[in-house]
Amino acid sequence: MKAALVEPMGIDNLRVVEIDEPEPGPGEVLVAIRAASLNYRDILAVKGGYGRMQKQDRLIPLSDAAGEVVAVGAKVRAWKVGDRVLNCFFPRWQAGPLRIECVSEDLGGMFDGVAVEKRVFREDALVRMPASLSFAEAAALPCAAATAWNGLIERGGIRPGQRVLTQGTGGVSLFALQFAKLAGAEVYATSSSPEKLELLKRLGADHVVNHREDAEWGKTIMGLTRGAGIDHVIDIGGAETLKQSMRALKPAGTITLIGVVTGTKAELNLPIVAMQALRLEGANAGSRLMLQHMVDAIATNGLKPVIDEKRFGLSDLAEGLRYLEAGRHVGKVCIEIG
């Protein structure tokens, strides 16, 4: 069967090779991967950027996939051949608080990922796909959607009537917008072009601001709230967006830092944080229980992930990663495999 692997590390060294087809052992499930999706962390992982925190030799990349069960091992009761499933980002994190032994085992990083035609999973590292979604749409959920859900709903506890700020039209940001609307929040959103701002409006954004034309967009958003401020910011920019996120935030508001697209180091005005009791926290893809909560919400409400129009195959994985890195995408970039 075919798999994409990188050796030595670097996007230019991605290639498709033939490897042996695995067999599921006791408590394991073999899944034919139909689609995968890309995340910014995949770019860094393929370049070997996580150092000792990732596999550095013959890595099969990517963490997010959806597919069909084609074989089950002994003692498997939860799944049968033909079931449509998506995988958990952290296979060992079932529920409860963050623990180092769970998050140290991530797909496409420390362990080989899902850029492969078939892969074995633990039976408790999968959840059932919503019937309303395609394989590509379901493959968009394990990392980007789950991270937005964790930061905004599980940890953030967003309530109806609160104000949420999202940034851009990447996967995490669009999922955050959609989940905020499901929760009854008022959504403020930024992006860089009229076309993208129109997309944000179609998805339910109540107020939009072009951050490319307005360098002081944090102040502008504070004005749009009539001085009340934003309750919760989903910040995906990092270095160049954090200051404006803080300017838009109300006293005792929360910034969930998810991405560092614009850089990894930023100046932090500590007196402002202290005097206004601001909360700055991170979020990751979360546990299997969180993923199940999110999938249930998506199925119940008929939510549809936004998938970029440009699709790639397994042999085009390097091109897909470069496309994502260039920021030309809208929503999730998907890889069609089976």
JOFEN-V221073 format. One record per backbone hydrogen bond with DSSP energy under -1.0 kcal/mol. NH is the residue of the N-H (numbers start at 1). CO is the residue of the C=O. If there is no record, write none. Layout:
nh;co
NH;CO
NH;CO
//
This chain:
nh;co
3;17
4;115
5;15
6;59
7;13
10;46
13;10
14;11
15;5
17;3
19;1
27;74
28;25
29;121
30;71
31;119
32;68
33;117
34;66
35;66
36;335
37;64
38;333
42;39
44;40
45;41
46;42
47;43
48;45
49;44
51;48
53;50
54;51
55;109
59;6
66;35
67;85
68;32
69;83
70;30
71;30
73;28
76;73
82;69
83;80
85;67
86;127
87;65
88;125
93;90
94;92
102;99
103;99
104;100
105;102
107;89
108;111
109;106
111;106
113;60
114;62
115;61
116;114
117;2
119;31
121;29
123;27
125;122
127;86
129;84
133;130
138;134
139;135
141;138
146;141
147;143
148;144
149;145
150;146
151;147
152;148
153;149
154;149
155;150
157;153
158;152
161;184
162;159
164;186
165;232
166;188
168;190
174;170
175;171
176;172
177;173
178;174
179;175
180;176
181;177
182;178
183;179
184;181
185;180
186;162
188;164
189;207
190;166
191;209
197;193
198;194
199;195
200;196
201;197
202;198
203;199
204;201
205;200
206;187
207;187
209;189
211;191
214;210
220;216
221;217
222;218
223;219
224;220
225;221
226;223
227;222
228;225
230;248
231;163
232;163
233;254
234;165
235;256
239;263
241;238
242;238
245;241
246;242
247;243
248;244
250;230
252;276
253;250
254;231
255;279
256;233
257;281
258;235
259;235
261;236
262;237
263;260
270;268
273;269
274;270
275;271
276;272
278;273
279;253
281;255
288;93
289;94
291;287
292;288
293;289
294;290
295;291
296;292
297;293
298;294
299;295
300;296
301;297
302;298
303;298
308;332
312;334
316;313
317;314
320;316
321;317
322;318
323;319
324;320
325;321
326;322
327;324
328;323
331;169
332;306
335;36
336;312
337;34
//
